[in-house]
Amino acid sequence: MEGTHEMNWIRIASFFMFLAVALGAFGAHAIRSKISEHYFDIYRTAVLYQFVHALGLFVVAWLSTISHSPRVGWAGYLMIAGIILFCGSLYALSLTGIKWLGALTPIGGLCFLAAWACLMLV
């Protein structure tokens, strides 16, 4: 069925965008006064990067309509991995203070870099 693949990317992008809005609101209203400014800055960084890369997933959805390069799909999967590893580790670190979770953050950052490199090569 034509268009199904693109719609899947739109659904995934929308899910991560929805989650970014929800987590941003949760941070601003429910946890801001409960964690230190340092950890709140970390939390905000996670929200920002999630927004940016959820928008990147919309770019993947659009590019999948005009390109058959496998790099487009790789970019999408790498952005998803980056959101989970980079943003997820920062959310967890900021809420728990467990410092070893920060070790996952650079792996997620590398996923983001690789995703954008894939799109450069489409």
QUIMO-V312641 format. One line per field, one symbol per residue. ss: DSSP state (A for helix, B for strand, O for the rest). phi: phi as a letter, one per 20 degrees, with the letter a starting at -180 (. if undefined). A space follows every 10 residues. Layout:
BEGIN
ss=???
phi=???
END
This chain:
BEGIN
ss=OOOAAAAAAA AAAAAAAAAA AAAAAAAAAA AOOOOOAAAA AAAAAAAAAA AAAAAAAAAA AAAAAAOOOA AAAAAAAAAA AAAAAAAAAA AAAAAAOOAA AAAAAAAAAA AAAAAAAAAA OO
phi=.fnfgfffff fffffffgff fffffgffdd dgedcfggff fffffffgff ggeffgffff gfffeccdff fffggfffff fffffffgff gfffedmfff ffffgfffff fffffffgff ef
END
